[in-house]
Amino acid sequence: MNLGALNQATNAASSAGTTGSGERSSFRWGWILAAALLGATGIFGWRAWQLRAAQIEAAKTEAAIPEITTVTALGRIEPVGELVNVTAPTSVQESRIGELLVAEGDVVQAGDVIAILDNRDRLQAALQRAQQQVVSAQAQQAQIEAGAKSGEIAAQEAEVSRLEAERLGNLETQRATIARVQAEVNNARVDFERYESLYQRGAISASERDARRLTLTTAEQRLAEANAGLSRLQTTSTQQISQARSTLDRIAEVRPVDVDIARAEVKSAEVAVAEAQADLEQAFVRWLGPSEGGSPRVGQVIEVHTYAGETVSAEGIVSIGQTQQMMAVVEVYQDDIDKIEPGQTVTLTSTAISDTLEGTVQRVGLQIGQQQGVNEDPTANIDAKVVDVYVELDANSSERTANLTNLQVTASIEF
């Protein structure tokens, strides 16, 4: 292209640009609006794509995590009914073991003697004394009911007759004494009166008269004493005869009141025997295991706390459990307890045994307590609040753990 043609083209373009400047401005704003709409649509699509990708990822994650259908908790193996600490009766103070009749692992039936206290011999002697008192009281009752023997009655009648005869003889003797002393008084009075008359006439001295007066006074005193003796003799002899007759009436008659008293004494002696027997029974410490359906259940001695010669400890003499049926006490966290109910299947494991134990939830405890089981995981919560869940083991598991009381286990409860 030559220079002339170029100049012509430039001039033509310049003329054309001046003429269509308004049209080009409108066209430019259309393109800007279209570009903005296109960008907004791209951003919205990109956000929608991100949201959908997140949903797909969440769905994949949920599919990868399995659904939890079990509750895991620590527990311990115990006999059904828990352990029973057998101790001496509370009424026996400072009890000491005389004989221990069981050892750890022994199986005992309800009523078996576990130990004998060292006060047995003393209580046995007390029982024998009480039994002898019963025999004595019964003999006394029989004697009273039978009445007195005829020989005893005759002897008492003879005693009454002797006292009456003795009274009569004593009274006659005393009366004779009184009569003699009375005669002496009379003679002394006559003699004194005569001397008094002679003294008044001056025939004798005053001393002679006074001597006769003294003789009279002495005789009168003896008479008074004799009369008093007669009165005492009458009173005493009357009392003696009255007592003898009362004794005769008593032995000759069997009074109902005497029989009642004798029978009451026998009853009292029998009560004393019963008390002594009860005291002696307390010297024998027995296993009074619970019964089911009327049949006593056996127990096994798990641990001995007190041996012969020792004072019974605070823990008792022995601990006994019904190991023929074992159970697990599982400590379930309080947050999981609403998932547990009776009848659920439980699987138990322990590092001490290779077998898996099986059981069924029997009941759920009614209170929240402190966790007792020790978790081997150092990050575990050692201050957890738990509820005891009682799991009854099946026959095989119960037999397998009969000698593993307090074994720690890990339980998985299906819900």
C-alpha positions as CSV (number, residue, x, y, z in Angstrom):
1,M,0.0,0.0,0.0
2,N,1.4,3.5,-1.0
3,L,1.4,6.6,1.1
4,G,-1.5,8.2,-0.6
5,A,-3.8,5.3,-0.2
6,L,-2.9,5.1,3.5
7,N,-3.8,8.7,4.1
8,Q,-7.1,8.2,2.3
9,A,-8.0,5.3,4.5
10,T,-7.1,7.1,7.6
11,N,-9.1,10.1,6.8
12,A,-12.1,7.8,6.0
13,A,-11.8,6.0,9.3
14,S,-11.6,9.2,11.1
15,S,-14.7,10.5,9.5
16,A,-16.5,7.2,10.2
17,G,-15.4,7.2,13.9
18,T,-16.7,10.7,14.5
19,T,-20.0,9.8,13.0
20,G,-20.7,6.4,15.1
21,S,-19.2,7.3,18.6
22,G,-22.6,7.0,20.4
23,E,-23.3,3.6,19.0
24,R,-20.0,2.3,20.2
25,S,-20.6,3.5,23.8
26,S,-23.9,1.6,24.1
27,F,-22.3,-1.6,22.8
28,R,-19.5,-1.4,25.4
29,W,-22.0,-1.2,28.4
30,G,-23.8,-4.3,27.1
31,W,-20.7,-6.3,27.1
32,I,-19.9,-5.2,30.7
33,L,-23.3,-6.2,32.0
34,A,-23.1,-9.6,30.2
35,A,-19.7,-10.2,31.8
36,A,-21.0,-9.4,35.3
37,L,-23.9,-11.7,34.9
38,L,-21.6,-14.4,33.7
39,G,-19.3,-14.0,36.7
40,A,-22.2,-14.1,39.2
41,T,-23.5,-17.2,37.6
42,G,-20.0,-18.8,37.8
43,I,-19.6,-17.9,41.5
44,F,-23.1,-19.3,42.4
45,G,-22.3,-22.5,40.5
46,W,-19.0,-22.9,42.3
47,R,-20.6,-22.5,45.8
48,A,-23.3,-25.0,44.9
49,W,-20.7,-27.4,43.8
50,Q,-18.8,-27.0,47.1
51,L,-22.0,-27.6,49.1
52,R,-22.8,-30.7,47.2
53,A,-19.2,-32.0,47.6
54,A,-19.4,-31.5,51.4
55,Q,-22.7,-33.4,51.5
56,I,-21.2,-36.3,49.6
57,E,-18.2,-36.3,51.9
58,A,-20.4,-36.4,55.0
59,A,-22.4,-39.2,53.6
60,K,-19.2,-41.2,53.0
61,T,-18.0,-40.5,56.6
62,E,-21.3,-41.6,58.1
63,A,-21.2,-44.8,56.0
64,A,-17.6,-45.4,57.3
65,I,-18.5,-45.1,61.1
66,P,-20.5,-48.2,62.3
67,E,-23.6,-47.7,64.5
68,I,-22.9,-48.2,68.3
69,T,-25.2,-50.9,69.8
70,T,-23.3,-51.8,73.0
71,V,-22.4,-50.2,76.4
72,T,-19.0,-51.1,77.7
73,A,-18.2,-50.9,81.5
74,L,-16.0,-52.4,84.2
75,G,-17.4,-54.8,86.7
76,R,-16.5,-57.5,89.2
77,I,-17.5,-61.1,89.8
78,E,-19.4,-61.9,93.0
79,P,-21.6,-64.7,94.4
80,V,-25.3,-64.1,94.2
81,G,-26.5,-62.2,97.2
82,E,-23.0,-60.8,97.7
83,L,-20.6,-62.0,100.4
84,V,-21.8,-62.6,104.0
85,N,-19.5,-61.9,106.9
86,V,-20.4,-64.4,109.6
87,T,-19.7,-63.0,113.1
88,A,-20.5,-63.8,116.7
89,P,-23.8,-62.8,118.2
90,T,-24.0,-59.1,119.1
91,S,-25.0,-60.0,122.7
92,V,-21.6,-61.8,123.2
93,Q,-19.1,-59.1,124.2
94,E,-15.4,-59.4,123.4
95,S,-15.9,-62.9,121.9
96,R,-12.9,-65.0,121.4
97,I,-12.7,-68.0,119.1
98,G,-12.2,-71.3,120.9
99,E,-12.3,-73.6,117.8
100,L,-12.5,-72.8,114.1
101,L,-14.1,-75.6,112.2
102,V,-13.8,-74.4,108.6
103,A,-11.1,-73.3,106.2
104,E,-11.0,-71.3,103.0
105,G,-12.7,-73.2,100.2
106,D,-14.9,-75.4,102.4
107,V,-18.5,-75.8,101.4
108,V,-21.1,-75.4,104.2
109,Q,-24.8,-76.0,104.5
110,A,-27.2,-73.7,106.3
111,G,-27.0,-74.6,110.0
112,D,-23.4,-75.9,110.0
113,V,-21.2,-74.8,112.9
114,I,-18.5,-72.4,111.7
115,A,-16.7,-71.8,115.0
116,I,-17.1,-72.3,118.7
117,L,-16.5,-69.5,121.2
118,D,-14.2,-70.0,124.2
119,N,-17.1,-69.4,126.7
120,R,-18.8,-72.6,125.8
121,D,-17.7,-74.6,128.9
122,R,-18.9,-71.8,131.2
123,L,-22.2,-71.6,129.5
124,Q,-22.5,-75.4,129.6
125,A,-22.0,-75.5,133.3
126,A,-24.6,-72.8,133.8
127,L,-27.1,-74.9,131.8
128,Q,-26.4,-77.9,134.0
129,R,-27.0,-75.9,137.2
130,A,-30.3,-74.7,135.8
131,Q,-31.3,-78.3,134.9
132,Q,-30.5,-79.4,138.4
133,Q,-32.7,-76.6,139.8
134,V,-35.6,-77.9,137.7
135,V,-35.2,-81.4,139.2
136,S,-35.1,-80.0,142.7
137,A,-38.2,-77.9,142.1
138,Q,-40.1,-80.8,140.6
139,A,-39.2,-83.0,143.7
140,Q,-40.5,-80.2,146.0
141,Q,-43.7,-80.0,144.0
142,A,-44.2,-83.8,144.2
143,Q,-43.7,-83.8,148.0
144,I,-46.2,-81.0,148.5
145,E,-48.8,-82.6,146.3
146,A,-48.4,-86.0,148.1
147,G,-48.8,-84.4,151.5
148,A,-47.1,-85.3,154.8
149,K,-46.4,-88.9,155.8
150,S,-48.4,-90.5,158.6
151,G,-45.3,-90.8,160.7
152,E,-44.7,-87.0,160.4
153,I,-48.3,-86.3,161.5
154,A,-48.1,-88.7,164.5
155,A,-44.8,-87.1,165.6
156,Q,-46.3,-83.6,165.4
157,E,-49.4,-84.8,167.4
158,A,-47.0,-86.2,170.0
159,E,-45.2,-82.9,170.1
160,V,-48.5,-81.0,170.8
161,S,-49.4,-83.4,173.6
162,R,-45.9,-83.1,175.1
163,L,-46.1,-79.3,175.1
164,E,-49.6,-79.4,176.7
165,A,-48.5,-81.8,179.4
166,E,-45.3,-79.7,180.0
167,R,-47.4,-76.6,180.3
168,L,-49.7,-78.2,182.8
169,G,-46.8,-79.4,184.9
170,N,-45.0,-76.1,184.8
171,L,-48.1,-74.2,185.8
172,E,-48.8,-76.5,188.7
173,T,-45.2,-76.2,189.9
174,Q,-45.3,-72.4,189.6
175,R,-48.6,-72.2,191.4
176,A,-47.2,-74.3,194.3
177,T,-44.3,-72.0,194.5
178,I,-46.6,-69.0,194.6
179,A,-48.6,-70.7,197.5
180,R,-45.4,-71.3,199.5
181,V,-44.2,-67.8,199.0
182,Q,-47.6,-66.5,199.9
183,A,-47.5,-68.4,203.2
184,E,-44.0,-66.9,203.9
185,V,-45.4,-63.5,203.3
186,N,-48.3,-64.1,205.6
187,N,-46.0,-65.3,208.4
188,A,-43.6,-62.4,207.9
189,R,-46.5,-59.9,208.1
190,V,-47.8,-61.4,211.4
191,D,-44.3,-61.5,212.8
192,F,-43.7,-57.8,211.8
193,E,-47.1,-56.7,213.3
194,R,-46.2,-58.4,216.7
195,Y,-42.7,-56.7,216.7
196,E,-44.3,-53.4,215.8
197,S,-46.6,-53.7,218.8
198,L,-43.7,-54.6,221.2
199,Y,-41.7,-51.6,219.8
200,Q,-44.7,-49.3,220.5
201,R,-44.7,-50.4,224.2
202,G,-40.9,-50.0,224.3
203,A,-40.2,-53.7,224.8
204,I,-37.8,-54.0,221.9
205,S,-35.5,-51.8,220.0
206,A,-36.2,-50.2,216.6
207,S,-33.5,-52.3,214.9
208,E,-35.3,-55.5,215.9
209,R,-38.6,-54.1,214.4
210,D,-36.8,-53.1,211.2
211,A,-35.4,-56.5,210.8
212,R,-38.8,-58.0,210.8
213,R,-40.0,-55.4,208.3
214,L,-37.2,-56.3,205.9
215,T,-38.1,-59.9,206.1
216,L,-41.7,-59.0,205.1
217,T,-40.6,-56.9,202.2
218,T,-38.4,-59.6,200.9
219,A,-41.1,-62.2,201.0
220,E,-43.5,-59.8,199.2
221,Q,-41.0,-59.3,196.4
222,R,-40.5,-63.0,196.0
223,L,-44.3,-63.4,195.7
224,A,-44.5,-60.7,193.0
225,E,-41.8,-62.5,191.1
226,A,-43.5,-65.8,191.4
227,N,-46.8,-64.3,190.0
228,A,-44.9,-62.7,187.1
229,G,-43.2,-66.0,186.3
230,L,-46.6,-67.7,186.3
231,S,-47.9,-65.1,183.8
232,R,-44.9,-65.5,181.5
233,L,-45.1,-69.3,181.7
234,Q,-48.8,-69.2,180.6
235,T,-48.0,-66.9,177.7
236,T,-45.0,-68.8,176.5
237,S,-46.5,-72.3,176.7
238,T,-49.7,-71.1,175.0
239,Q,-47.6,-69.8,172.0
240,Q,-45.6,-72.9,171.8
241,I,-48.7,-75.1,171.7
242,S,-50.3,-72.8,169.1
243,Q,-47.3,-73.1,166.8
244,A,-47.1,-76.8,167.2
245,R,-50.8,-77.1,166.3
246,S,-50.3,-74.8,163.2
247,T,-47.5,-77.0,162.1
248,L,-49.7,-80.1,162.5
249,D,-52.5,-78.5,160.5
250,R,-50.0,-77.5,157.7
251,I,-48.4,-80.9,157.3
252,A,-51.8,-82.7,157.6
253,E,-53.4,-80.6,154.8
254,V,-52.3,-80.2,151.2
255,R,-53.2,-76.5,150.5
256,P,-53.9,-75.5,146.9
257,V,-51.8,-72.3,147.4
258,D,-48.8,-74.4,148.4
259,V,-49.2,-76.6,145.3
260,D,-49.5,-73.4,143.1
261,I,-46.3,-72.0,144.6
262,A,-44.4,-75.2,144.0
263,R,-45.6,-75.4,140.4
264,A,-44.6,-71.7,139.8
265,E,-41.1,-72.5,141.1
266,V,-40.9,-75.4,138.6
267,K,-41.9,-73.1,135.8
268,S,-39.4,-70.5,136.8
269,A,-36.6,-73.2,136.9
270,E,-37.6,-74.3,133.4
271,V,-37.4,-70.8,132.1
272,A,-33.9,-70.5,133.5
273,V,-33.0,-73.7,131.6
274,A,-34.3,-72.2,128.4
275,E,-32.3,-69.0,128.9
276,A,-29.2,-71.0,129.7
277,Q,-29.8,-73.1,126.6
278,A,-30.1,-70.0,124.4
279,D,-26.9,-68.6,125.9
280,L,-25.1,-71.8,125.2
281,E,-26.4,-71.8,121.6
282,Q,-24.8,-68.4,121.1
283,A,-21.4,-70.0,121.7
284,F,-21.8,-72.0,118.4
285,V,-21.5,-69.7,115.4
286,R,-23.5,-71.1,112.5
287,W,-23.9,-70.4,108.8
288,L,-27.6,-69.3,108.5
289,G,-27.6,-69.1,104.7
290,P,-30.7,-67.8,102.9
291,S,-33.1,-70.3,101.5
292,E,-34.9,-70.4,98.2
293,G,-38.2,-72.2,97.9
294,G,-37.7,-73.7,101.3
295,S,-34.4,-75.5,100.4
296,P,-31.3,-74.2,102.2
297,R,-28.6,-73.0,99.9
298,V,-25.0,-74.0,100.3
299,G,-22.1,-71.5,100.7
300,Q,-18.4,-71.5,100.3
301,V,-15.9,-70.0,102.7
302,I,-14.2,-67.3,100.7
303,E,-11.9,-65.8,103.4
304,V,-11.1,-66.4,107.0
305,H,-10.8,-63.3,109.2
306,T,-10.4,-64.7,112.7
307,Y,-8.6,-67.8,113.8
308,A,-8.7,-69.9,117.1
309,G,-7.5,-67.9,120.1
310,E,-8.2,-64.5,118.5
311,T,-10.9,-62.0,119.3
312,V,-13.5,-61.7,116.6
313,S,-12.4,-58.9,114.2
314,A,-14.6,-56.1,112.9
315,E,-14.9,-58.1,109.6
316,G,-16.3,-61.1,111.5
317,I,-15.0,-64.7,111.5
318,V,-15.4,-65.7,107.9
319,S,-16.8,-64.5,104.6
320,I,-19.2,-66.9,102.8
321,G,-20.7,-66.6,99.4
322,Q,-23.1,-68.7,97.4
323,T,-20.7,-69.6,94.7
324,Q,-23.0,-72.2,93.0
325,Q,-24.5,-69.1,91.3
326,M,-22.2,-66.2,90.4
327,M,-23.1,-62.8,89.1
328,A,-21.3,-59.7,87.8
329,V,-21.8,-56.2,89.3
330,V,-21.1,-53.9,86.4
331,E,-20.5,-50.2,86.9
332,V,-22.3,-48.3,84.0
333,Y,-21.7,-44.6,83.6
334,Q,-24.7,-42.6,84.5
335,D,-24.9,-41.1,81.0
336,D,-25.4,-44.6,79.6
337,I,-27.8,-46.0,82.2
338,D,-30.9,-45.1,80.2
339,K,-29.8,-47.7,77.6
340,I,-29.8,-50.6,80.1
341,E,-32.8,-52.7,81.1
342,P,-33.4,-56.2,82.5
343,G,-33.1,-59.1,80.0
344,Q,-30.3,-57.6,77.8
345,T,-27.4,-59.9,76.8
346,V,-24.0,-59.2,78.4
347,T,-20.6,-60.5,77.3
348,L,-17.8,-60.3,79.8
349,T,-14.0,-60.7,79.3
350,S,-11.0,-60.5,81.6
351,T,-7.3,-60.7,81.2
352,A,-7.2,-63.4,83.9
353,I,-9.2,-65.9,81.8
354,S,-9.2,-66.8,78.2
355,D,-12.9,-67.7,78.0
356,T,-15.7,-65.3,77.3
357,L,-18.4,-65.1,79.9
358,E,-22.1,-64.7,79.1
359,G,-24.9,-63.4,81.2
360,T,-28.2,-61.4,81.3
361,V,-29.0,-58.2,83.0
362,Q,-31.1,-59.1,86.1
363,R,-31.7,-55.6,87.5
364,V,-30.4,-52.1,87.5
365,G,-29.4,-50.3,90.7
366,L,-31.4,-47.5,92.2
367,Q,-28.6,-45.0,93.1
368,I,-25.6,-43.3,91.6
369,G,-22.2,-44.0,93.3
370,Q,-18.5,-43.6,92.9
371,Q,-16.7,-45.9,90.5
372,Q,-14.9,-48.8,92.3
373,G,-13.4,-50.6,89.4
374,V,-9.9,-49.5,88.3
375,N,-9.5,-48.8,84.6
376,E,-6.1,-49.6,83.2
377,D,-6.4,-46.8,80.7
378,P,-4.4,-43.8,82.2
379,T,-6.7,-41.3,80.4
380,A,-9.9,-42.8,81.8
381,N,-12.0,-40.7,84.2
382,I,-11.3,-42.1,87.7
383,D,-13.9,-39.9,89.3
384,A,-16.8,-41.1,87.2
385,K,-20.4,-41.5,88.6
386,V,-21.8,-44.9,87.9
387,V,-24.9,-47.1,88.6
388,D,-24.5,-50.8,89.5
389,V,-26.0,-53.2,87.0
390,Y,-26.5,-56.8,88.3
391,V,-25.8,-59.4,85.6
392,E,-26.7,-63.1,86.3
393,L,-24.1,-65.4,84.6
394,D,-25.2,-68.5,82.7
395,A,-24.5,-71.9,84.1
396,N,-21.2,-72.4,82.3
397,S,-19.9,-69.0,83.2
398,S,-21.0,-69.3,86.8
399,E,-19.1,-72.6,87.1
400,R,-16.1,-71.1,85.4
401,T,-15.9,-68.2,87.9
402,A,-16.9,-70.1,91.1
403,N,-13.5,-69.6,92.6
404,L,-12.8,-66.1,91.2
405,T,-14.7,-63.8,93.5
406,N,-13.9,-60.2,92.9
407,L,-12.4,-60.9,89.5
408,Q,-12.4,-57.6,87.5
409,V,-14.1,-57.9,84.1
410,T,-15.1,-55.8,81.2
411,A,-18.7,-56.0,80.2
412,S,-20.3,-55.3,76.9
413,I,-24.1,-54.9,77.2
414,E,-26.2,-55.0,74.0
415,F,-29.1,-52.6,73.7
